[in-house]
């Protein structure tokens, strides 16, 4: 009976969490960011709390430090990044012309030589992707500057993330205790085992991924800037952030570098230096950064992360992608405990004895 009660409880817990997620949709972004911040900082807060420092003071001091660092970043970095992103969007029509006049005819020529058949017509980008690139670039620029929904989303993120972060950081232990008290007494040992396993895996994955992404967000812009790539900061930061999905930074970075080089009619020397800079960062990442960091913080298998990103992204959109890695870590622990529970069950043991 205990096993059935446990399954019913955890199913209800999951459905309640999903219901809260859907109900708080308008502010779910700030809540997710605030919870992740509080979750990652909680061990440090507990350490300071043991030293006799009030948790509320720690929380407000942390928020002040974050606010000062954010204002500094916005004052120095955001204007440059914003202008470079606008510059990238404005290059879309030129990239379309290059594809239609140079790249696609060459691909057609190679295919015709390989198959022995002449291309039956000229291929335009619209034939492959029925999208008006000129209008897309204009629309993106307008939306970035004038979209009410975009501005409201950013405003909610800026205002409510610090607000929720303070309460999550201050009351993290209290919230944990409230949830723990709701668990049936006979299920508490199972919950404690599950919580400890999730904490170990989740903190390891989040810290490892965060350090790798932050490192790449510094290395990519620096290397591309030294190489002389136009809009190097925007390209480098976007490439580093793409590392949320394993190996996606290689695809995104290669495409963006190719896009910028083509639309700026880059010289052979610039192409060589940019390629060399990109290759150097990849070597550093493959040989030192990821093995050292993710070796220390036990990570998830890349295929599991990619699968999680695709599935959760399809179900929950942007926030599904954002939560894919944490949910994959929780799912891995849950699956391991389910296998363990199954092998300890009478169904499994009776089968082996029979």
TAFENNOR-V257366 format. One record per run of one state. SS is the DSSP state (~ for helix, > for strand, _ for the rest). FROM is the first residue (numbers start at 1). TO is the last residue. If there is no record, write none. Layout:
SS/FROM/TO
SS/FROM/TO
//
This chain:
_/1/1
~/2/23
_/24/24
~/25/50
_/51/54
~/55/90
_/91/91
~/92/115
_/116/124
~/125/128
_/129/132
~/133/146
_/147/147
~/148/182
_/183/184
~/185/227
_/228/231
~/232/244
_/245/247
~/248/263
_/264/267
~/268/296
_/297/301
~/302/316
_/317/317
~/318/322
_/323/323
~/324/343
_/344/345
~/346/353
_/354/354
//
